[in-house]
């Protein structure tokens, strides 16, 4: 695509996608000369990241020129040549909409900022003790009862399946893959408060709006727990074209080690049955994981021996990266 004026002094901006280029799946070349800007890549994703670099080279006010200036302003780009490709395949950020709910427009703004910084994963933390944030049609009380609270006691909220699909589509247009997380078994109070049958006692606990962790767990010896999880994973997987489903797995302090490992391994088979690769926080490394499963390292003091057994790792240690 070229935008050029006529005559000998013609200037142009060229956008080139050529599968034969050796820039890689997300790499690109950017060349700026006095009369031509060329963005070239082997894939649309690479070309997209090249445009983000051009945005970063422009003065900050160019994004808001129509608001900041009554008349158009001139901006200058330096002459240069960049050949760039990502060092890391997984460049992600997590947005916790469970403890504090964020609107669809808020999430889209977050995606825009991720894309500007060439990040390609949006980890959406959709369920925790304080709130359940996505419509599950087979279990409607998850949103009717489990979505109405958040930390501090202010009103929560949830995404309809249509709204979640809108978020996923918006992200995909910016080459961001949405990774949905339903945190279990240790962060499940919103679900347990919605359905009494998921509790070993058969009694639903009250809603929770604090910040304590590790006090909740579904009844892992009841088959209804796994029917519930199968329905949840199936409905979310159907809305998420990306390869991943995050099952949480952190801070499960109500289960024994044997119960925890058995739970993770059974959830893994459910996730696989719906065509996804399971991701779990680094506690899940204690279980027997399939080669396709991924461990997300978040605790700086996570046992090195357990991490060494992980089939694959995402690095996001909690205090720094």
Residue pairs with C-beta under 8 A, 6 or more apart in sequence:
1 13
1 14
1 15
2 12
2 13
2 14
3 12
3 13
4 10
4 11
4 12
5 11
9 35
10 35
11 35
11 36
12 35
12 36
12 37
13 36
13 37
13 38
13 39
14 36
14 37
14 38
14 39
14 40
15 39
15 47
16 38
16 39
16 40
16 41
16 47
17 40
17 41
17 42
17 43
17 44
17 46
17 47
18 40
18 41
18 42
19 42
19 43
20 42
21 29
21 40
21 41
21 42
22 42
23 29
23 40
23 41
23 42
23 46
23 83
23 85
24 42
24 46
24 85
25 42
25 43
25 45
25 46
26 43
26 45
26 46
26 49
26 85
26 86
26 120
26 175
27 41
27 42
27 46
27 49
27 83
27 84
27 85
27 86
28 39
28 40
28 41
28 46
28 47
28 49
28 50
28 53
28 82
28 83
28 84
28 85
29 38
29 39
29 40
29 41
29 50
29 81
29 82
29 83
29 84
30 37
30 38
30 39
30 40
30 50
30 53
30 54
30 80
30 81
30 82
30 84
31 37
31 38
31 40
31 80
31 81
31 82
32 38
32 57
32 77
32 78
32 79
32 80
32 81
33 79
34 79
37 54
37 77
39 47
39 50
39 51
39 54
40 47
40 50
41 47
41 49
41 50
44 175
45 175
46 85
48 115
48 174
48 175
49 84
49 118
49 175
50 84
52 115
52 116
52 117
52 118
53 82
53 84
54 77
55 63
55 116
56 116
57 77
57 78
58 75
58 77
59 75
61 68
61 69
61 73
62 73
62 75
65 72
65 73
86 118
90 120
90 121
90 314
91 118
91 119
91 120
91 121
92 119
92 120
92 121
92 122
92 123
92 179
92 314
92 316
93 110
93 114
93 119
93 121
93 122
93 123
94 123
94 124
94 125
94 181
94 316
95 102
95 107
95 110
95 122
95 123
95 124
95 125
96 125
96 128
97 107
97 124
97 125
97 126
97 133
98 125
98 126
98 127
98 128
98 130
98 131
98 132
98 133
98 150
98 183
98 187
98 190
99 125
99 128
99 130
99 131
99 150
99 151
99 211
100 150
100 151
101 131
101 133
101 147
101 150
101 155
101 156
101 157
101 158
102 110
103 157
104 159
104 163
104 166
104 167
107 122
107 124
107 167
108 167
108 170
110 122
111 122
111 167
111 170
111 171
111 174
111 176
112 174
114 120
114 122
114 174
114 176
115 174
115 175
115 176
119 176
120 175
120 176
120 177
121 176
121 177
121 179
122 171
122 176
122 177
122 178
122 179
123 179
123 181
123 246
124 167
124 178
124 179
124 180
124 181
125 181
125 183
126 132
126 133
126 134
126 180
126 181
126 182
126 236
127 133
127 134
127 146
127 181
127 182
127 183
127 184
127 187
127 188
127 190
127 191
128 183
128 187
128 189
128 190
129 187
129 188
129 189
129 190
129 208
129 213
129 215
129 216
130 149
130 150
130 151
130 156
130 189
130 190
130 208
130 209
130 210
131 146
131 147
131 148
131 149
131 150
131 156
131 157
131 158
131 190
132 142
132 143
132 146
132 147
132 158
132 190
132 191
132 194
133 147
133 156
133 157
133 158
133 159
134 143
134 158
134 159
134 161
134 164
134 180
134 236
135 142
135 143
135 158
135 159
135 160
135 161
135 164
136 142
136 143
136 231
136 232
136 235
136 236
137 161
137 235
138 231
138 235
139 194
139 195
139 228
139 231
139 232
141 194
141 195
142 190
142 191
142 194
142 195
143 158
144 194
145 193
145 194
145 207
146 190
146 191
146 193
146 194
146 207
147 156
147 157
147 158
147 190
148 155
148 156
148 207
149 155
149 156
149 190
149 207
149 208
149 209
150 156
150 209
151 209
151 210
151 211
152 209
153 209
159 167
161 235
161 239
164 239
165 239
167 178
168 178
168 239
168 240
168 241
168 242
171 177
171 178
172 178
172 241
177 242
177 243
177 244
178 240
178 242
179 242
179 244
179 245
179 246
179 279
180 236
180 240
180 244
180 245
180 246
181 246
181 247
181 248
181 279
182 232
182 233
182 236
182 245
182 246
182 247
182 248
183 247
183 248
183 249
183 250
184 218
184 229
184 247
184 248
184 249
184 263
184 267
185 216
185 217
185 218
185 220
185 249
185 252
185 254
185 255
185 260
185 263
186 213
186 214
186 216
186 217
186 248
186 249
186 250
186 251
186 252
186 253
186 254
186 255
187 213
187 216
187 248
187 250
187 251
188 198
188 216
188 217
188 218
189 205
189 207
189 208
189 215
189 216
190 207
190 208
191 198
191 218
191 228
192 198
192 199
192 204
192 205
192 216
192 218
193 204
193 205
193 206
193 207
193 208
194 204
195 204
195 228
196 202
196 203
196 204
197 222
197 224
198 218
198 219
198 222
198 224
198 225
198 228
199 205
199 218
199 219
200 219
200 221
200 222
205 216
208 216
213 251
214 251
214 252
214 253
214 254
215 253
215 254
216 254
217 252
217 254
217 255
218 225
218 228
219 225
220 255
220 259
220 262
220 263
226 266
226 270
229 267
229 270
230 270
230 273
233 245
233 270
233 271
233 274
233 276
234 274
236 245
237 245
237 271
237 274
237 275
237 276
240 276
243 276
243 277
244 276
244 277
244 278
244 279
244 294
245 271
245 274
245 276
245 277
245 278
245 279
246 278
246 279
246 280
246 296
247 264
247 267
247 268
247 271
247 278
247 279
247 280
247 284
248 280
248 281
249 264
249 280
249 281
249 283
249 284
250 281
250 282
250 283
250 298
251 283
252 260
252 263
252 283
255 263
257 286
260 283
260 286
260 287
261 286
261 287
261 288
264 280
264 284
264 286
264 287
264 289
265 287
265 288
267 278
268 278
268 287
268 289
268 290
268 293
271 277
271 278
272 278
272 290
272 292
277 292
277 293
277 294
278 289
278 290
278 292
278 293
278 294
279 293
279 294
279 295
279 296
279 314
280 287
280 293
280 294
280 295
280 296
281 295
281 296
281 298
282 295
282 296
282 297
282 298
282 299
282 302
282 306
282 307
282 310
283 302
284 293
284 295
285 295
285 302
285 303
285 306
285 307
285 309
285 310
286 306
289 295
289 309
289 310
289 311
290 311
291 311
292 311
293 311
293 312
294 310
294 311
294 312
294 313
294 314
295 307
295 310
295 311
295 312
295 313
295 314
296 313
296 314
296 316
297 307
297 313
297 314
297 315
297 316
297 317
298 316
298 317
298 318
299 317
299 318
300 317
300 318
300 319
302 317
307 313
315 321
